[in-house]
Amino acid sequence: MATIRVEVAYALPQQQELIELRLEEGATVRNAVEASGVLLKYPDIELDKRNKLGIFGKLAKADTVLRDRDRVEIYRPLVADPKAVRKKRAEEGKVMTKGGGPAEEKSEIAAS
């Protein structure tokens, strides 16, 4: 049977796991995650509960059939709601910049 090459990615704050695999054609996202061994290395991953899955940044279901050279990504749950964080910053009067820090710090750096 023909095989496909895929990668499984799981990122933590301090490190990233990127595992390359060869699977049989017709393999699913779940098959790739299980074959990668990442579930054994990181037992806190809960595929059907906390962690969502994706292929190249787009959410995917565990039973999605993979294509050659797909990258399966395991997403960690968000610690804080991004909308709530932006709203809180706005209420505090902080101006957001593209870098995410206060605007005053950026302009001081640029002036140096």
Disulfide bonds with the S-S distance in Angstrom:
none
